[in-house]
Amino acid sequence: MAVSTPLLGVIVLVYLMIIFYLGLLGYKKTKQIDDYMVAGRTIHPYILALSYGATFISTSAIVGFGGAAGALGMGLLWLAVMNIIVGIFIAFVIFGKRTRSIGARLNAVTFPELLGKRFQSRFIQGFSGALIGVFMPLYAGIVLIGGARFVETTLGVNYDIAVLILTIIVAAYVITGGLIAVMYTDALQGAFMFVGMIILLALTYVKLGGVSAAHEALSGMSNLVPESLAAGGHLGWTVMPAFGTPIWWTLISTLVLGVGIGVLAQPQLAVRFMTVENDKALNRAVFVGGPFILMMTGVAFTVGALSNVYFQKTQGLIAVAAAKGNTDLIMPEYINGAMPELFVVLFMLTLLAAAMSTLSSQFHTMGTAIGHDLYREYIKKGEIGNTVNITRLGIAVTILASVILAYILPISIIARATAIFFGLCAAAFLPMYIGALFWKRMTKEGAIASMLVGTVSSLFWLTFVHAKEAVPLGISKAIFGMDTLLTGTWTVVDPILVATPLAMVVAVVVSLATKPPSKEHLDACYSNQK
């Protein structure tokens, strides 16, 4: 169903006017480098919480992971639990406070710069910037796909045109207004998302006859699980897959752990901890961020699974079949078919908000990684004065890469690509990040070894062992004559469970075998911290 109503034009116009006003406000408040890079370090805690949540929860969570729940069931709600415990509480209360204080002491304005200055290594800053610049466009590309797919099915707009429109709108205020504009617009978009998801959950239960009736109906559909999914361990949409089966490993290792743990090492999220004045602001932000993440992920995964009931009643099909095998279309098809037209219009704004909030943060992070961390600080050794203009050029280049990927990536890719990027960040950054914040004995050599081993082992596992990537890539087949170098259960174990522990072991061993940092440097980083 393509929505056609004069009200749509008015709503979208008003929404975009507000977005551009906030972008202009950010531009006017951007007077120096700290303003553009870390929002002047004076952001209100509630704006921080909404911006963090809106950045974390993109169309990949609502469309991609909602679609994955439509295929795999409510077991995906364990990811919602992980998001709240790890992505909010541990991230803000434990990681956030150290990130903010050390970042301020070292005058770091990006995540790679925090790591580079803590370990006194331009190589760490440059390599981290390059890794973000090369691989984050994959994540940005699938966020573009999620937003553009909903615009396509809702408005009947050509997909290619929808991608360009989304990109131009977001790029305009990110390039000009910096992180202040990004966080202001994120907060507004987060509020839209919160309201939209509450209404979606309520209307879904009304449509399906109430809470109990909806869940009972879904439980009764276990006999409709396709043979291909049943063979992989799928037992129904209200129970976990059979333990140890390929679907169980995909659900737990790739989706739940890959994203649930990987969130701690997301550069675009970690930098937000450096935008507030004190630890009290981070504590206050938890009380906004927790309910926000619960409503975003919990509703998306629940509605995604329950869409099977709707499609079975109306079309005699399960959700995957109704979406013609493309899980990225389950949520758009369900909302366009089941919801009132007015809500479809309003929910389009919810998804636009989700896409734009995440894209703006990704564009800003990719630009700072390429322009500031890689080019200015590593290649030019900090000799270039104006980092803002270099960053703006970096944003433009990485935006182009993201758009190209949005055009060429295959179907049903959103949830998978998100997990790949989160897992890569966990392997490459998390051991080093933990050491930077909490272990004074960790050395530059240990950090570099951990980063390189985590990156290489994660990419190796993706290319040669993990079947979902290794088989379509075909590199292992071309070199060794085998689809994957290992067989059996190993082919469904996500790289995060191999590469991240390996990187942690390397970090500890190499650090203990090398000379510790000087007391003067550690005092500069930690001061009175224990």
N, C-alpha and C positions, 0 to 999 in steps of 0.2 A: 504494500500500500504506500503510495507516494502522497504525502500530505500537500494539499493545495488550499491555502486559506490566506486572506489578507492579514489576518492576525499574526501569522508566522513572520511576515516581513517586518511588522512593527516590533515584535518581541526581539527578533534578531538584531534589528537596527539599534534599539535601546540598549541591548546587551553590549554590542560592539562599541557604542558611544561611551558607555561606562568604562569598558576595558581600555579604550584609547585615552580616556581622561586619566585613569590611574597610571597608564604608561607615561603620559605627559607629566603627571605629578612626580613620578620617579625620575624622569629626565631633569626636572627643575631642581630636585633635591640632590642630584648627583654633582658634587662640586670637586671631589678628589678621588684618588684611586680606591681608597677604602670604601667609599660610597658605591662605586661601580662593582667592586669585587665582593664585598661582604656587608653591603647595606649599611655602612657606617658603624656597625657593631652596636646599634641602639634599637633594634626591632622589638616591638611589643611581644610578650610571650604568646598571646593568643594568635597574633598574626604568624608567629613562628610555627605554632602547632598546626594551624590550618594550611600554611604553605608547605610544611613538611608532609602532612597527610595528603594534600592534593597532588604533590609531586610524586609521592610514593604510589598513590592509587591513580593510575592512569586508565586509559581505555583498555590497556592490556589486562588489568584486573577485572574490569566490568565486562568487556566484550570477550577478551581472550580466555581468561580464567573462568568467567561465567559460562562460556561455551564448553570449556574443559569439564566443568561440573555437570553440564548437560550430558556429556558423554560418559564421564567416570563416576558421577554421583556425589553425594554429600560428604564422602571421606575427605574432600578437599577443604572442609571446614577446619581441619587440623592446621591448615595454612593460616586461617584467620586467627587461631589461637597463637600460633608462632608469631604472627605479625604484631599482635598486641604485647605479648611477653617480651619478645626479642626486639621487634622493630620500634616499639614505643618505650616500654619501661626500661629495659636494659640499655637501649640506645640513648635515651635522654638522661637517665639518672646516673648511669655508670660511665658510658663512653662520652656522653655529651659534655659533662662537667670538665673532664680532663681535656677534651678537644678544645673547648672554649678557652680555658685558662692557658694551656700551652700555646695555642694559636695566638692569643693576645701577647704573651711574653715574647714570642719569637717574631711577632708582626707578620704572621703568615696570612695570606689572603685567599689561598686555594688549598684543597686537600693534598695534592702532590707537594705543594710548598711546605705544608706542615710536616710531612714525612721527610722531605729533603732537608729542612732546617734542623729537625730533631736529630737526624743522623749525619748532619754536616756533609751532604752529598748532592751535588748538582745532578749527578747521574740518576739518582733515585727520582728526583723531581722531573727530569727530562724524560726518563723511561716511562714513568707513571703518566705523564702528560701525553706521550705518544700512544700508550696503551688505551687511554680514554679516547683520544682523538680517532684512533683506528676502529675500535670496537663499539663505542657508544652509539655511532650512527646506526648500527644494527638495532639497538634498543629504540632509538628515536624513530627509525623506519617503521617498526611494528606499531608504535603508538600512532603514527600517521595513518597506518592501515586501519587501525581500530576506529579512529574518528571518521576517516573518509568512507569506510564501509557503511557506517550508520547514516551518514549524509546521503550516500548513494541510494540506500534502500528507502530512506524516509522522504527525501525530496525528489528522487528520480534524477539526481545530478550525476553526470558521468564521473566515474571514480577518479580518473586522471585529473579532471578539473577540481574535484573536491580536495585532492591532495595539495594542489597548488594554492587554492584559496586558504586552507588551514596554515600552510607554511608561510605565506606572505603576511597574514594577519599577525601571527606570533613573532615572526622575525622583526617586524616593524617596531614593536615596543621593547623587545629584548635588546636589540642592537643599540637603540637610542637610550633606554632608561636603565640598563644594568640590573643588578640584583634587587635594588629597591623596587623598581617597576615589576620585576618578576614576583617578588613576595607580596606586594600589594594586590596584584591581579590574582595570584594564587589564593589569597585569603577569600576574595570575593567568589572565585570559582569553587573553592572548597565549600562555602556556604550553599551555593547552588546544588552541588553534588549531594550534600547531606540531606537537604529537603527532598531532592528528586528520588533518592534511594528509599527514604521513608515511605513516600507515596507509592513507589513501585512495589514494595513489599505488601503494603496494605491492599492495593488493587489486585495483586496476584492472589492473595488469600480470598478476597471477595469473589474473584473470577472462578476460583476452583472450589468454592463451597465452604470455606473456612479452614482454619489451621489443621484441625484433626482430619477432616475429610481429604484435604490436599495430601497430607503425608501418608495417610492410609492408602490412598489411591496409588501413590508412588511406590509404596512398599509392595502393593499387589501386582506391580508390573514386572517383577523379577523374571517371570517366565518369558518376557519379551526381549530379554537381552540377546542381541545377535550372536550367532555361533562364533564369529571371529573374536568378539569381545569375551565371551564365556570361556573360550579356549585360552585366553590370556589371563584369566583369573577373575573376571567381572562376575559378581554374584548378585547384583542389583544396585539400585540407585540410593538406597538408604542404609547400606552396609558396606564395610570395607572390603576391598578385593581380597581374594585368598592370599594368605601370607606367603611371601617368597616368589610369587608369580610375576611375570613381566609387568602387568598393570600395577601390581602393588609396588614394585620397584620404581616405576615411572611416577606414581602418585607420591610416594614417600621421599625417595632420594632426589628426584628431579624437581618436582613442584613444591612439596612442603619444605624439605631441607634446603634445596637450591635457592629458593627465594627467601625462606624464613631466616636462614643464617646469612645469606649473601647481602641482605639489607644493611647489615652492620658496616659493610665496606663499600657502600655506594657513595661515590664522590659528591654527587649532586645533593645528597642528604646530609653527609657529614659536614659540609661547609656551612650548613644552616646553624649548626651549634656555635659557630663563630660570629653570628650576627646579633647576639644578645649581650647585655651588659654584665649579667651575673648569674650565679648558679640558681638563685631563687626563681629567676625567669624560666629556667629549664624545668624546675619542679612544677611550676604553675602550668606549663605547657602540657604536661602529662595528662592533666585532668580534662583537657580539650582533645588532645591527640588520641587517647585511648578509645573514648566513645566514637570518635570520627572513624577510626580504622575498623572498629567493630561493625559499624553501620555499613561502611563501604564494602568490605570483603564478605561479611556475613550475609548481607542481602544478595550480593551478586552470586555467590556460590549456592545459596538456597534457591533463589529464583531460577538460576540456570538448571539446577537439577529438577525443579518442579515444572519446568517448561515441557518436560516429557509428558506430564499428565495432560497439559493443554493440547499438545499436538496429537496425542493419542485420541482424545475426545473429539477433536475437530477434523483430523485428517486420517486417523487410524495409523499414525506413524510415530516412532520415537523421534526425539529431537534431532539426532544426527541425520536420520533419513530425511526429515523435513527440510533440513538445511543442505540437502544433497551432498552430504559427506564433509562439508566445510564447517568445522566447529566454530570458526570465527563469525559465522552468520547466524548461529543459534539465537543469541540474544537480540540482534537486530530483527530477525524474523519473528521472534516471539513478541517483542514489544510492538512492532508494527501491526501484528495480527491480533493480539489480545487486548491491547490497551485502547482507551478512548482517544480520538484524534487530538484533542486538546493536550492530553498528557504526552502523546507522542511528540508534539511540538516542544513541550516543556522539557521532556527527557532528552530531546536532541541537544538542548542547551546544557543539560547535565553532562552528556558525553562530550560535547564541545569543550566544556569547562575542564573535564578530566583530561582530555587530549591537550588542550592549550596550556594547562598548568604544568603538566609533565614536560611537554615539548619546550616550554620557555626555560625551564630549569636545565634540561638537557642541552639546549642550544648554548646557554650561558656557560655551562660546565665544559662543554666541548671547546668553545671558543677560548676560555681562559686556559684550558689544558694545552691547546696548540699555540695560541698567541703568547701567553705569559710563561707557562711552565717549560714548554719545549723550546720555542724560538727565542724568547727574550732571556730567560734565565739559564738555559742549558747551551743553546747554540751560540748566543751572543754574550754569554757570561754576565748578564745584567747590565750591559753597557748602553742599552737603548732606554731613553728617558720615559717616553709616553707609552705605557703598557695598554692603555685603554684603546687606542686606535689599532694596535696590533691584535688585541683581543677581538675587536669588532670584525677585523678581517678573518680571524680564525673562525668566528661564528658563521660568517658567510660561507666559507669553504666547507665546514662540516654540515651545514644545512643542506648544501647541494648534494653531499654524499648521502644524507638521510633520505632525501627525496628520490634519488636514484634507486636506493634499496626498497623504498615503498612501492616502486613500480615493478621490481623484478622478483621480490620474495614470493615463495609459493603459498598456497592456501593452507589454512589450519596451522599457521606459523606463530601466532602471537604469543601464546603461553610458552611454547617451546623456546623461542628466541629470548624471551624475558628471562627464563631460567638459565639459559646459556650465559647471558651477560652477567647475571647476579652470581652465578657459580664461578665465572672467570675472575670477577672482582674479589670474591671470597678467597680464592686460591692465591691470587697475586698480591692482594693488599692486606687481608685480615691478619695474618700472623705478624706482619711488620707493623700494622696499625696498633695491635694489642701491645706489642713490645714498646712502641713509641710512647704509649700512654702509661703503661703499668710496670715495665721492667727496665730499670735503669741500667742493668748490665748488658742489655742488647746493644750490639755494636753495628757500625756501618757495614762491615763485611757480612755480618749475620743477616742484616736487613736486605742487602743486595742479593745474597745467595737465596734467601727465602723468596724474594720477589721473582727472580729468574726461574727458580725451580717450580714455583707455583704456576707461573705463566706457561712455561714449556710443558709441564706435565698435564695441565688442564687441556691445552690445545692438542697435545699428543693423544690424550684419551678420547677427545672429541673426534679426532681425525681417523684414528686407527682401531678403537675399541668400542666406543658407545655406538650401537647399531643405528640409532635414529639419525645420526649425523654421518657416521663412517660409510654406511651403505650408499646414500644418495651422493656423497662427495666422490666416492669411487677411487680415492687416492690409494687406499690400502689394496684394493683390487688391482690397480694398475702396477703397483710396485711389487707386491708380494703374492698376487694371484688369489688373495683371500678377501672376502668382504670385511672381516674383522680379524685382528691378530689373535684375539682370545675368543672363546666360545662359551655357550651356556649362560649362566646368570651374570657373568662379567659384562656381557654386552648390554645389559639393562641397568647396571650400576652407574649412577651419575658421576661425572668427574669430580664434583665437590667432595665426595666421600673418599677419593683417592688423593687428589692433588693438594687439598687443604691440609690434611694431617701430615703429608709428606713435607710440605713447605714449613709447617710448624716445627717438625723434628729438625729440619735443616737450620732453621733460625736459631734454635737452642744450641745445637752442636757447634755451629760455626761461631756463634757469639762467645761461647765458653772457651773456644780455642783461640780467640783473638783478643787483642788489647782492649780493655774497657774504655769508654769515653772519659774525658777529663772531668774532674770534679767541678771546674769552673763552668764547663758547658752544661753539665747536669744541673747545677745551681741555677743557671740562666733559664733552663727549661722548666724546672719543677719548683724552685724556691723552697717554700716550707712544706710542700707536699711530701707525703711519706711513700 
